[in-house]
Amino acid sequence: MSSNIRIQRICQHCGTEFTAKTTVTKYCGDNCAKRAYKKRKKEEKIGQSNQETLAVKAAPIKAIQEQDFLNIQETCELIGISRMTLYRMIKDGRIKATKIGRRTIIARKNIDHLFSIES
């Protein structure tokens, strides 16, 4: 059984007014429906790509957070400070560091202790 319903709608893609034959019609024609579909799929791909990029960027930080002992560069990345600031904090005694040969090693518990004192 067919319906004689005619509803004035506005196309969700191009914004033009059209007469719809059903209550669920969103687009004025096949071209607008196809363009809206392509736009929706493109936005999904971009969103997925952005999530993958964020995961790749966060991977080194997660790896650093799991280590018990960190070098100067890893400590700077974890805390978000410069090397000179870190060396200044070591010199002031706010962070305890150990030298092994030429390398400076900082225990992760010392970094955690730094934040537990300040807060």
HELIX and SHEET records of a PDB file:
HELIX    1   1 ASP A   30  GLU A   66  1                                  37    
HELIX    2   2 ILE A   72  ILE A   79  1                                   8    
HELIX    3   3 ARG A   83  ASP A   92  1                                  10    
HELIX    4   4 ARG A  108  GLU A  118  1                                  11    
SHEET    1   A 2 ILE A   7  ILE A  10  0                                        
SHEET    2   A 2 GLU A  17  ALA A  20 -1                                        
SHEET    1   B 3 PHE A  69  LEU A  70  0                                        
SHEET    2   B 3 ARG A 103  ALA A 107 -1                                        
SHEET    3   B 3 THR A  98  ILE A 100 -1                                        
END                                                                             
